[in-house]
C-alpha cells in the first residue's frame, strides 16, 4: 500500500498517525524491512519525510495462532470472508495488556481458529476498534489486513460509527452536544477527565424515554461517554468509577447497540446488537421498537455537533 507525505515529519510518526497504530509497532514493521520511501527500503523510523515522498508499506498476514481455551462464548452477529461483527458481553477485555490476566476477546478469536489481520499488532489480532471491558455490544473484527486498512480509514473519515444506549441516574432534559477535551485525570491515573489541552472529544446525547438515552461518538477517546456525562452532572447506572460508588446494579449499563460501516464490497451495512438480559431487565416495559434504528433519534440534530451525516 502507498501513502504520500504532505509535510516534513518522522517516518514512524507519519505511519503511526495514518494507520492509527502504536509507534512501537510501526518500528517493528520498519526494522523487518516492510517499509519503503520512494522505492527504497528503510530500517529506521526516525528518517525525515519530505512533502511528496511516497511511503510504501506491507503488513504480513497473521497466521492462525495456537488455540487457547477460554471460559466464555461470544455471539456472532454477522460474518463473511472479510470480517465479522460480534456482540461482546460485559466484563470481557477486548485485547491483552500487561495488566490483564483474564482471557480476552482476542483470546476467544484465537480459540476459534480465526486467521485474522495483524495490522494493529498481534495483541490486537483483528481488532478494528475497541470498547471498554464493562461496555457490551457491537464490535467489528477484520479477517485480513486489506479489510482492516479499509475499515480503519472509515474511523478517520467518520463513515463508520456506533450508536450507544445507556441508563442514567437522572433523565436527560434535552438533546445536548458535549465538545470538551479529554485526557488522563491528573488526580487519579485510573480515570479520564475533561482537561484543558487534552485530546479533542465530541459526543451527541439524545434522550429516548425516562432515564434511557442514546449517544453518538464523533471521536474515540477512552471512557468518552462516561466522562462527558459526568461533565453535565449525569452518570450511567452501574458505573462506580464515574458515578455513585455503591450501587445495586450488576454492571455499567452501557451498550453499543448499532454499528454502521461500508463493507469492502461497497455495500453499506448496519448491524444491530441485541441487549443482554441484565440490561433488558431494567428497561421497565420499553420495547424493541424504541431502541432499534437509533439513527432516527439523531437525524434532526446533525447540525448541533456540526458533523456530516452518515
FENWOVEN-V510171 format. One record per residue. N is the residue number from 1. PSI is psi in radians with two decimals (NA if undefined). NEAR is the number of other C-alpha atoms within 8 Angstrom. D_CENTER is the distance of its C-alpha to the mean C-alpha in Angstrom with 2 decimals. Layout:
N_PSI_NEAR_D_CENTER, N_PSI_NEAR_D_CENTER
//
This chain:
1_2.61_5_23.54, 2_2.51_7_24.87, 3_2.54_7_23.69, 4_2.26_9_26.12, 5_2.42_13_26.21, 6_0.08_8_27.00, 7_2.97_8_28.01, 8_2.11_9_29.37, 9_2.91_9_26.90, 10_2.55_11_26.36, 11_-0.82_11_25.22, 12_-0.65_12_22.60, 13_-0.71_10_21.13, 14_-0.89_10_21.24, 15_-0.67_11_19.46, 16_-0.74_12_16.80, 17_-0.72_8_16.04, 18_-0.62_6_16.42, 19_-0.10_9_14.35, 20_0.84_8_11.67, 21_2.50_11_13.18, 22_2.54_8_14.87, 23_-0.68_9_18.52, 24_-0.53_6_20.13, 25_-0.63_10_18.59, 26_-0.70_13_19.89, 27_-0.73_11_23.21, 28_-0.68_8_23.57, 29_-0.76_11_23.11, 30_-0.81_13_25.77, 31_-0.53_10_28.13, 32_0.05_7_28.15, 33_0.39_10_29.37, 34_0.19_11_26.55, 35_2.36_13_26.55, 36_2.61_12_29.39, 37_2.09_11_30.47, 38_0.72_8_32.89, 39_-0.09_8_33.61, 40_2.27_6_34.29, 41_2.36_9_32.34, 42_2.69_10_31.34, 43_0.08_9_30.78, 44_2.27_8_29.84, 45_-0.29_11_26.63, 46_0.02_7_28.76, 47_2.35_8_30.46, 48_2.23_8_30.58, 49_2.62_11_29.56, 50_2.65_10_31.69, 51_2.28_9_30.80, 52_-0.24_8_31.23, 53_2.46_11_30.62, 54_2.08_11_29.03, 55_2.12_13_26.52, 56_2.40_12_26.26, 57_2.64_9_23.90, 58_2.39_7_23.72, 59_1.98_9_21.35, 60_2.48_5_23.24, 61_2.47_9_21.94, 62_2.36_9_21.14, 63_2.83_6_23.92, 64_2.22_9_23.70, 65_2.80_7_23.39, 66_2.34_7_25.82, 67_2.43_8_25.03, 68_2.21_8_24.29, 69_2.32_7_25.26, 70_2.84_9_22.81, 71_0.46_5_23.88, 72_2.90_5_21.48, 73_2.79_6_20.42, 74_2.24_8_17.37, 75_2.37_7_18.08, 76_2.15_9_17.31, 77_-0.53_11_16.90, 78_2.49_8_17.39, 79_2.42_9_18.50, 80_-2.91_6_20.45, 81_-0.29_5_21.45, 82_-0.52_10_18.40, 83_2.95_12_15.36, 84_2.68_13_14.64, 85_2.22_13_12.56, 86_2.83_14_12.97, 87_1.59_14_13.33, 88_2.19_12_12.28, 89_2.83_10_15.03, 90_2.73_9_14.95, 91_0.04_7_16.11, 92_2.20_11_14.43, 93_2.53_11_12.48, 94_-0.86_11_9.94, 95_2.76_11_11.83, 96_2.69_11_15.24, 97_2.79_6_16.29, 98_-0.55_5_19.88, 99_-0.11_4_19.67, 100_2.06_7_18.32, 101_-0.49_5_21.37, 102_2.87_4_20.38, 103_2.58_11_19.06, 104_3.08_11_15.33, 105_-0.72_11_13.40, 106_-0.73_14_14.36, 107_-0.71_12_17.90, 108_-0.77_14_17.96, 109_-0.76_9_17.06, 110_-0.65_13_19.80, 111_-0.41_12_22.16, 112_-0.07_7_21.98, 113_0.33_10_23.07, 114_2.45_9_20.37, 115_1.83_10_20.82, 116_3.09_14_17.38, 117_2.70_14_16.15, 118_0.52_15_16.37, 119_-0.60_11_15.07, 120_0.27_14_12.80, 121_2.77_8_15.68, 122_-0.56_7_17.21, 123_-0.43_9_15.31, 124_0.53_11_11.97, 125_1.66_13_14.06, 126_-0.09_15_12.43, 127_2.03_11_8.74, 128_-0.72_11_7.08, 129_2.99_6_3.33, 130_2.80_7_3.56, 131_2.72_8_5.27, 132_2.77_10_8.61, 133_-0.80_10_11.76, 134_-0.07_10_13.56, 135_2.42_14_11.13, 136_2.96_14_11.92, 137_-2.90_14_11.03, 138_2.28_15_9.68, 139_2.27_12_7.67, 140_2.31_11_8.55, 141_2.31_11_10.75, 142_2.40_15_12.99, 143_-0.20_15_16.62, 144_2.85_14_17.90, 145_-0.58_13_17.30, 146_-0.79_6_18.48, 147_-0.72_12_15.98, 148_-0.82_14_13.10, 149_-0.71_10_14.50, 150_-0.77_9_15.06, 151_-0.64_14_11.56, 152_-0.63_11_10.23, 153_-0.59_9_12.98, 154_-0.51_12_11.77, 155_-0.64_10_8.63, 156_-0.73_7_11.51, 157_0.09_7_14.02, 158_0.27_9_12.09, 159_-0.21_10_13.56, 160_2.50_13_10.29, 161_2.99_12_9.04, 162_2.54_11_8.75, 163_2.27_14_11.63, 164_2.60_12_11.81, 165_2.70_13_15.24, 166_2.81_12_16.79, 167_2.27_11_20.32, 168_2.76_12_21.76, 169_-0.58_9_24.76, 170_2.46_7_26.34, 171_2.64_10_25.80, 172_2.40_9_24.50, 173_-0.45_5_27.60, 174_2.96_6_26.12, 175_2.38_10_23.20, 176_2.41_8_21.86, 177_2.15_10_19.63, 178_2.07_9_18.66, 179_1.46_9_18.45, 180_2.40_10_18.72, 181_2.54_13_17.62, 182_2.42_16_15.77, 183_3.07_10_16.77, 184_2.38_11_17.82, 185_2.07_12_20.51, 186_-0.31_5_23.79, 187_-0.23_4_25.55, 188_1.82_8_23.11, 189_-0.18_8_20.88, 190_-0.13_6_18.96, 191_2.82_8_17.75, 192_2.90_13_16.22, 193_2.83_9_18.39, 194_2.03_13_19.37, 195_2.15_11_21.21, 196_2.31_6_23.30, 197_-0.02_5_22.32, 198_-3.03_9_18.71, 199_2.40_8_15.74, 200_2.36_9_15.76, 201_2.37_13_13.65, 202_2.27_13_14.34, 203_2.39_16_13.93, 204_2.16_12_16.31, 205_2.36_12_17.73, 206_2.22_13_20.14, 207_2.52_14_22.59, 208_-1.09_10_23.26, 209_2.30_6_26.07, 210_-2.11_6_27.45, 211_0.23_12_24.68, 212_2.28_13_21.98, 213_2.96_15_19.61, 214_2.77_13_16.52, 215_2.58_12_13.91, 216_2.19_11_12.25, 217_2.44_12_9.81, 218_-0.06_10_11.12, 219_2.92_8_9.36, 220_1.06_7_6.26, 221_2.65_8_8.61, 222_2.25_6_9.05, 223_0.44_8_10.72, 224_-0.87_11_10.82, 225_-0.77_9_12.13, 226_-0.70_10_14.47, 227_-0.76_13_15.78, 228_-0.63_12_16.49, 229_-0.74_11_18.20, 230_-0.60_11_20.20, 231_-0.28_8_21.37, 232_0.36_6_22.96, 233_0.50_6_24.56, 234_2.78_11_22.39, 235_2.77_13_20.42, 236_2.36_15_18.80, 237_2.36_14_21.34, 238_-0.19_12_20.98, 239_1.73_13_19.04, 240_-0.06_10_21.66, 241_-0.77_7_19.80, 242_-0.06_9_19.81, 243_-2.72_12_22.37, 244_2.36_8_25.69, 245_-0.56_7_26.19, 246_2.05_5_28.08, 247_2.56_8_26.96, 248_0.88_5_28.16, 249_2.32_7_24.73, 250_-0.46_6_23.30, 251_3.03_9_19.63, 252_2.09_12_17.14, 253_1.20_12_17.38, 254_2.21_12_13.87, 255_2.23_11_12.60, 256_1.67_14_9.95, 257_-0.65_15_13.09, 258_2.32_14_12.63, 259_2.21_14_10.49, 260_2.53_11_12.42, 261_3.01_12_12.73, 262_2.16_13_15.76, 263_2.65_9_16.91, 264_-0.38_9_18.65, 265_0.02_5_21.84, 266_-0.12_6_21.33, 267_2.40_7_20.92, 268_2.25_8_18.60, 269_2.51_8_16.89, 270_2.01_8_15.76, 271_2.21_11_14.92, 272_2.25_10_15.75, 273_1.96_11_14.90, 274_2.60_7_18.11, 275_2.60_9_18.36, 276_2.82_7_19.59, 277_-0.62_6_23.15, 278_-0.56_7_22.61, 279_-0.81_9_20.80, 280_-0.56_8_23.30, 281_-0.31_7_26.19, 282_0.04_6_25.54, 283_-0.29_8_25.38, 284_0.98_5_29.19, 285_-0.06_4_30.06, 286_2.12_6_27.17, 287_3.01_6_27.03, 288_-0.54_6_24.45, 289_-0.58_5_25.71, 290_-0.53_7_24.44, 291_-0.01_8_20.84, 292_2.79_8_20.39, 293_0.97_6_19.90, 294_-0.36_10_18.10, 295_-0.52_7_18.18, 296_-0.45_7_21.87, 297_-0.31_8_21.35, 298_-0.29_9_19.76, 299_-0.64_8_22.04, 300_0.08_7_24.81, 301_0.30_8_22.83, 302_-0.66_11_21.12, 303_-0.36_7_23.47, 304_-0.67_7_22.77, 305_0.07_11_19.61, 306_1.03_6_21.03, 307_2.84_7_18.35, 308_2.35_5_19.00, 309_2.74_5_18.80, 310_NA_5_17.07
//
